[in-house]
Amino acid sequence: KALKNSAPTGRIALLCLDLDGFKAVNDSLGHPIGDQLLKIVAQRLRKCLTKTDLAARLGGDEFAVVQCGSDGDHDGGLLASRIIEAVSAPYVIEGKQIIINGSIGIALAPQDGEDAEVLLQNADMAMYCAKIDRRGSYQYFSLAMRMRIEAKRSLELELRRALTEGRLDVHYQPVVDSNGNVRSFEALTRWFHPQSGEIPPAKYIPIAEESGLITALGEWTLRTACAAAATWPRDIKIAINLSPRQFTTGNIVQTVISALANTGLAADRLEIEITETVFLENNANTISILRQLHELGVRIIMDDFGTGYSSLSYLRSFPFDKLKIDRSFVEGLGNTEESLAIVRAILMLAKSLQIGVVAEGVETANQFRILRSEGCEAFQGFFFSRPESVDKISSMLARCNRQIAQAA
């Protein structure tokens, strides 16, 4: 109706709003509080509109706003900014403070579509891109955006096919001690596309996360790596990365139990690596899952330690077996005093808590020597070996010993 009334010279801006963090509120505080939150959001949204604007809830935590007589980018962007500011202000419901924000996509008529269905589809696509690029922001629809989304969807389909047809591989990177003995291998998924060659993990892992494919991919990696590790010497462990999505979909504890039973790998030879982003959605559920894994005998490692804003609080919440010093601090060793000070602090903290430490991203003999002199006992990085296929395990074991000998 708004499109018809605006013809032939009027312009329309359609804004699609999605609430970031609403699912976590529903899951942790319950649907009644979630419903109250939606009502308050609607009230705040109404206050941002003029008499000629229209607003509606599309379903779930999505809203649409039609801005009639829009002056294109100027008016649409101003309204989007007002809405995001209003939605992002703190809420207090039944004595509980709630913080969420909103992402908005904007499509303009007639240039982005002359009928409601196309315009809504394009605004939704712009909103999706805003959520990916920077939550709590807005974006305008563009043809380049459509091409980007279509390319991602195509890559997702290719990844599904690769997983189904067994065209993925697992490579292994060693973790060594100060004497050059390999203590464990980290399992890293690799994808070699028949036409495009190797697809970087940084390109396909986010797609797997967004699509939910990460659960199937993670299970396949776990089973494949456990089967390989079961053939190695018993003193060598295998480390597997778990994504935040795997803690909210499927049953990761049962998956681990099944993988260990089917491969015959002892639970104390399996190490699970997580980053602190795992805790952001449902802290209590995450802790419960980690405790169940720990009770099985599985070792839990905090990856990328020192880069998150609340890493220290998580050390108090769960008894981690190891910390991995983030590569960004290792990279600066020998160049900045700040990096050395941070590494020293992490090593001292870990020692006082009786937690093991691995320095990742070790690429030079000098970095290794500094870390060893500071008391670090385990190392991982290109200086010792790049991730290699399972048939290169023997050569990696010999190479690590040689590298240690040369550095000494």
Secondary structure, 3 states (H helix, E strand, C coil): CHHHHHCCCCCEEEEEEEEECHHHHHHHHCHHHHHHHHHHHHHHHHHCCCCCCEEEEEECCEEEEEEECCCCHHHHHHHHHHHHHHHHCCEEECCEEECCEEEEEEEEECCCCCCHHHHHHHHHHHHHHHHHHCCCCEEECCHHHHHHHHHHHHHHHHHHHHHHCCCEEEEEEEEEECCCCEEEEEEEEEEEECCCEEECHHHHHHHHHHHCCHHHHHHHHHHHHHHHHCCCCCCCEEEEECCHHHHCCCCHHHHHHHHHHHHCCCHHHEEEEECHHHHCCCHHHHHHHHHHHHHHCCEEEEEEECCCCCHHHHHHHCCCCEEEECHHHHHCCCCCHHHHHHHHHHHHHHHHHCCEEEEECCCCHHHHHHHHHCCCCEEECCCCCCCEEHHHHHHHHHHHHHHHHHHC
